Amino acid sequence: MFCPDCAAELDDVAMSEPCPGCGGHRRSANAQAASATARIAVPDARAVAHSHLADGAERIDVQSRQFRSSSHAGPGADRQSFEGRSPRNEEDVSEVCAVLRDALYQDGQEWGAFKVQEDRVNDVDAVAHNDTGRLSVQVARAEQDAWGELGRTGQADRSIAAAGLASAVLRVIENKAQRYPPAQRKVLLLALDAIRAPGYTQRCIVDVIRDQYTEQIAQFGFAAVWLVGPTSELTYRLA
């Protein structure tokens, strides 16, 4: 605070008191600029390598700052390995929906950006809209068993058997179907998250699922079921 007439400093002078320098009652002030900060969440950058080897094997590697997953299906080496930290709660929903949106576009469906639902009404994790309506998505992890060990030790290894992984996918879908009445399943797209477990998206696994379980998956009555890998090219509609 200062006097605009004589420039005397008035910080310690009561508002009811006159300026000690000139007796005036006017006051001016300099307001100090303050800074503001903002925080935004940016998805962790992810690198994906997908190879078909000379011996007929298929290898998929996924890596980010937080985790590394590798799958190898072929002669002499059928395995999945996980390193880093395990996924937490619903943290991968945005990434799953981003990959899913690209895959839906390639399937001829054009949707707006997905919005993650914080309140998760009716277990809907994310919603997108287009000119024809609304798409509600529920995300479930394709891999269920590795995360506990990964959380304890920072590393987990699993054998890949096509029949075993295919039946594991069926169990995840069945467990979700048991949670929701038919009317709710009818309007819900179930997205199976295999971004951190790319072994589920190897072609040999997808072929077994489609050959053996397509009709059974369709009978669960979801609007659609998608297996979502680390890229749209490794994402498949199962029903």
C-alpha positions in Angstrom: 0.0 0.0 0.0 1.2 3.5 -0.8 0.0 7.1 -0.9 -0.6 8.2 -4.6 -0.1 11.8 -3.6 3.3 11.6 -1.9 4.3 8.0 -2.4 4.7 7.3 1.3 4.5 3.6 2.2 1.2 2.8 4.0 1.5 -1.0 4.7 1.6 -0.4 8.4 -0.9 2.5 8.5 -4.5 1.6 9.4 -7.1 2.2 6.7 -8.8 4.8 8.9 -5.7 6.8 9.5 -4.4 9.6 7.2 -1.1 9.4 5.3 1.6 10.4 7.8 3.5 12.2 5.0 0.8 14.5 3.5 -2.4 13.8 5.5 -4.2 12.5 2.5 -6.8 9.7 2.6 -6.2 8.1 -0.8 -4.5 4.8 -1.2 -3.0 2.7 -3.9 -1.6 -0.8 -3.9 0.7 -3.0 -6.0 -0.7 -6.5 -6.4 2.0 -9.2 -6.8 1.4 -11.7 -9.6 0.9 -15.2 -8.5 1.7 -18.4 -10.4 -0.7 -21.2 -11.1 0.2 -24.9 -11.8 -1.7 -27.6 -13.5 -1.2 -31.4 -13.6 -2.2 -33.6 -16.5 -2.0 -37.3 -17.0 -0.3 -38.5 -20.1 -0.4 -42.2 -21.1 2.9 -44.0 -20.7 4.7 -44.3 -24.1 4.6 -47.8 -25.3 6.8 -49.6 -27.8 5.6 -52.8 -29.6 7.6 -55.2 -31.7 5.8 -58.0 -33.6 7.8 -60.6 -35.4 7.2 -63.8 -37.4 10.4 -65.8 -37.2 11.9 -68.1 -39.8 11.1 -71.2 -37.8 7.4 -70.3 -37.8 7.4 -68.8 -34.3 5.6 -65.6 -33.5 7.0 -63.1 -31.0 5.4 -60.0 -29.5 7.3 -57.6 -27.2 5.7 -54.7 -25.4 7.6 -52.2 -23.3 7.0 -48.9 -21.5 8.7 -47.2 -18.6 6.7 -49.2 -16.2 6.6 -52.7 -17.6 7.9 -55.1 -20.2 6.0 -58.1 -21.5 7.2 -60.7 -24.0 5.5 -63.6 -25.6 6.9 -66.3 -27.9 4.8 -69.0 -29.5 6.5 -71.5 -31.7 8.9 -74.5 -31.9 10.7 -75.0 -28.7 9.6 -71.9 -26.9 6.0 -71.2 -25.8 6.0 -68.7 -23.0 5.0 -65.3 -21.7 7.3 -63.2 -19.4 6.4 -60.1 -17.4 8.7 -57.6 -15.8 8.1 -54.3 -13.9 5.1 -53.5 -11.8 1.7 -55.0 -12.1 -1.3 -52.9 -13.4 -3.3 -51.0 -10.8 -7.1 -50.8 -10.7 -8.4 -49.3 -13.9 -5.3 -47.4 -15.0 -5.2 -49.1 -18.5 -8.8 -48.3 -19.4 -7.8 -45.2 -21.5 -5.2 -47.1 -23.4 -7.5 -50.0 -24.1 -10.2 -47.8 -25.4 -7.8 -45.9 -27.6 -6.6 -49.1 -29.3 -10.2 -50.4 -29.4 -11.4 -47.2 -31.1 -8.8 -47.7 -33.9 -9.8 -51.3 -34.3 -13.5 -50.4 -34.5 -12.7 -47.8 -37.2 -10.9 -50.5 -39.2 -14.0 -52.6 -38.7 -16.1 -49.9 -40.3 -17.4 -48.3 -37.0 -16.6 -44.6 -36.4 -16.9 -43.4 -32.8 -15.8 -40.3 -31.0 -13.1 -40.3 -28.3 -13.9 -42.5 -25.3 -14.6 -40.8 -22.0 -13.5 -42.8 -19.0 -16.3 -42.9 -16.4 -15.1 -42.0 -12.9 -18.3 -43.1 -11.2 -18.6 -46.3 -13.3 -22.3 -46.5 -13.2 -23.5 -50.1 -14.0 -19.8 -51.1 -14.3 -19.4 -49.0 -17.5 -15.7 -48.1 -17.7 -15.8 -45.8 -20.7 -18.4 -44.3 -23.1 -18.1 -43.1 -26.7 -20.8 -41.5 -29.0 -21.4 -41.1 -32.7 -24.4 -40.0 -34.8 -26.2 -43.3 -34.2 -25.9 -43.5 -30.4 -23.8 -44.5 -27.5 -21.2 -47.2 -27.0 -20.6 -48.5 -23.4 -17.4 -50.4 -22.7 -16.5 -52.7 -19.7 -12.8 -53.6 -19.6 -11.5 -56.9 -18.1 -8.0 -58.2 -18.0 -7.4 -61.2 -20.2 -4.6 -62.3 -17.9 -5.7 -63.0 -14.4 -2.9 -65.0 -12.7 0.4 -63.3 -13.3 -0.2 -60.0 -11.6 0.1 -61.2 -8.0 3.5 -62.7 -8.6 4.6 -59.7 -10.6 3.6 -57.4 -7.8 5.6 -59.4 -5.2 8.8 -60.1 -7.2 8.7 -57.7 -10.2 8.9 -60.7 -12.6 6.6 -63.5 -13.7 6.8 -66.2 -16.3 4.0 -68.3 -17.8 3.9 -71.2 -20.3 1.8 -70.6 -23.4 -0.5 -73.4 -24.4 -3.0 -72.3 -27.0 -5.8 -74.4 -25.5 -5.1 -73.2 -22.0 -5.0 -69.5 -22.9 -8.1 -69.8 -25.1 -10.1 -71.4 -22.2 -8.8 -68.7 -19.9 -10.3 -66.1 -22.2 -13.6 -68.0 -22.1 -13.6 -68.1 -18.3 -13.1 -64.3 -18.1 -16.0 -63.7 -20.4 -18.2 -66.2 -18.5 -17.3 -64.7 -15.1 -18.3 -61.2 -16.5 -21.5 -62.6 -18.0 -22.5 -64.0 -14.6 -22.3 -60.6 -13.0 -24.7 -58.8 -15.3 -28.4 -59.5 -16.3 -29.1 -60.1 -20.0 -30.5 -56.6 -20.6 -27.3 -55.0 -19.3 -25.0 -57.4 -21.3 -27.0 -56.5 -24.4 -25.8 -52.9 -24.4 -22.2 -53.6 -23.1 -19.1 -54.1 -25.2 -16.7 -56.3 -23.3 -13.1 -55.4 -24.0 -10.5 -58.0 -22.8 -7.3 -56.1 -22.0 -4.3 -58.0 -23.4 -2.0 -54.9 -23.8 0.3 -56.2 -21.0 -0.2 -59.8 -21.9 0.3 -60.0 -25.7 0.5 -63.8 -25.7 -3.3 -63.8 -25.8 -3.3 -62.0 -29.1 -0.9 -64.5 -30.9 -2.6 -65.8 -34.0 -2.6 -69.4 -32.8 -4.5 -68.4 -29.6 -7.1 -66.3 -31.5 -7.6 -69.2 -34.0 -8.4 -71.6 -31.1 -10.8 -69.2 -29.5 -12.6 -68.6 -32.8 -12.7 -72.3 -33.8 -13.9 -73.6 -30.4 -15.7 -70.9 -28.6 -17.3 -68.4 -31.0 -20.9 -69.7 -30.5 -20.5 -70.0 -26.8 -19.1 -66.4 -26.5 -22.0 -65.1 -28.6 -24.5 -66.9 -26.3 -23.4 -64.8 -23.4 -25.3 -61.9 -25.0 -22.8 -59.0 -24.9 -23.2 -56.3 -27.5 -19.7 -57.4 -28.7 -16.6 -59.0 -27.3 -13.2 -57.7 -28.3 -9.7 -59.0 -27.4 -7.6 -55.8 -27.3 -3.9 -56.1 -27.8 -1.1 -53.5 -27.7 -2.0 -52.3 -31.3 -5.2 -52.3 -33.4 -3.5 -54.9 -35.7 -3.3 -57.2 -32.6 -7.0 -56.6 -31.7 -9.7 -59.1 -32.6 -13.5 -59.2 -32.4 -14.5 -62.5 -30.8 -18.3 -62.0 -30.9 
